[in-house]
Amino acid sequence: MAIKRRESKKIRVGSVEIGGNAPIAVQSMLVNDTRDVKTSIHQINRLADAGCEIIRLAVPDKEAADALTQIIPASPIPVISDIHFDYRLALQAADNGVHGLRINPGNIGRAEFTRAVVAKAKERDLPIRIGVNSGSVEKTVKEKYPDDLVTQLVESAKLNVRLLEAEDFDQMKISVKASDPMDAIAAYRKLASEVPYPLHLGVTEAGTLKRGIIKSSVALGILLSEGIGDTIRISLTADSIEEVFAGHEILKSLGLRKTGSDIVSCPACGRCEIDLHGLTGKVEGMVAKYDRIYGKSPLHVAVMGCFVNGPGECERADIGIAGGKGKFFVFKGEEKIARIETEAEALTFFEAELIKSYQGDTSLKNALHAKDIEEIEKPLDSDELIMEPVSG
């Protein structure tokens, strides 16, 4: 069933539209020192290749703000500057070409400082994200709503929305992040009903790879399924590539993004005679690579660790691979196209066929030597695809 999105104002961050009927965008943030220009550019390109659509950079000082003059022209995706405490850095970042500003008015200081940032954003035609989290709510708001974090987050956000609106500014998106998924869900639900602006979803300080993905999937999955959310970031204490991957997978699982291939793989069991985890990781890397090249032709890919579930799962896939001791089989739908003895050869053959699946190419394979092709294309015995029944 299609998800009905919450209606919100549409804004633009560089070339990316946020809100309204625009696709939900996946964001991430660089973890390296912004002052290291070479590394920053490398990391942005790496994340963009993985599907990141907006990147945020910390701007803690003037040197970092100066580095933006070199980073932004080299970035293939819009750049947002992350500003805390010193409003003058926001002014400098805006002048140096960023596509958006993230400020936390609760720690910017006096209202006049926020007004100065708004004036600069209007001058440069930039959007602002009001980023409120559980660690930066204004003291007055905390005192008014003690022991009620959800209300604190929402009231802090609304306080700052009113400040920007008083300056005749409406190019904003808002986040109210909490580290507890249930608090985040409650805060976003409440805010969504009270403001017309696009919402940036996230669970702050979500934790390590496993814990962070689980927390974020719970919170964002619930909110997105209710139509709430216009851009997301999965905050992980892990490689930022994992944030991007998780973000896209959450959206795909909810039917909110159709891009990118789908991989199904079994969890392995006592029947498995191969390194299934390693094989799946290699296939996943191939698929990620060719998704970037053939982005408009996503596939359904299967990786199976034995021949009990392998044929059944693979027959529903555009391409699949199933492995057992001393033999691997490559499938295209119901057709078993090859039997190969080693994993290395199987992966080489699989990669060549994967490319052709993206291209819709049915020409003869050319990744292997002729002698290998002759061996691989020998007719398959039907019983080779069936393991002996497991007792019990």
Sequence and secondary structure as in RCSB ss.txt:
>XXXX:A:sequence
MAIKRRESKKIRVGSVEIGGNAPIAVQSMLVNDTRDVKTSIHQINRLADAGCEIIRLAVPDKEAADALTQIIPAS
PIPVISDIHFDYRLALQAADNGVHGLRINPGNIGRAEFTRAVVAKAKERDLPIRIGVNSGSVEKTVKEKYPDDLV
TQLVESAKLNVRLLEAEDFDQMKISVKASDPMDAIAAYRKLASEVPYPLHLGVTEAGTLKRGIIKSSVALGILLS
EGIGDTIRISLTADSIEEVFAGHEILKSLGLRKTGSDIVSCPACGRCEIDLHGLTGKVEGMVAKYDRIYGKSPLH
VAVMGCFVNGPGECERADIGIAGGKGKFFVFKGEEKIARIETEAEALTFFEAELIKSYQGDTSLKNALHAKDIEE
IEKPLDSDELIMEPVSG
>XXXX:A:secstr
          EEETTEEESTTS  EEEEE  S TT HHHHHHHHHHHHHHT  EEEEE  SHHHHHHHHHHHHH 
SS EEEEE S HHHHHHHHHTT SEEEE HHHH SHHHHHHHHHHHHHHT  EEEEEETT   HHHHHHSTT HH
HHHHHHHHHHHHHHHHTT   EEEEEE SSHHHHHHHHHHHHTT  S BEE  TT  BHHHHHHHHHHHHHHHHH
TT  SEEE   BS HHHHHHHHHHHHHHTTS   S EEEE    TT  S HHHHHHHHHHHHHHHHHHSTTS  E
EEEESSTTTHHHHHTTSSEEEEEETTEEEEEETTEEEEEESSHHHHHHHHHHHHHHHHHT  S   SS HHHHHH
HTS   GGGG       
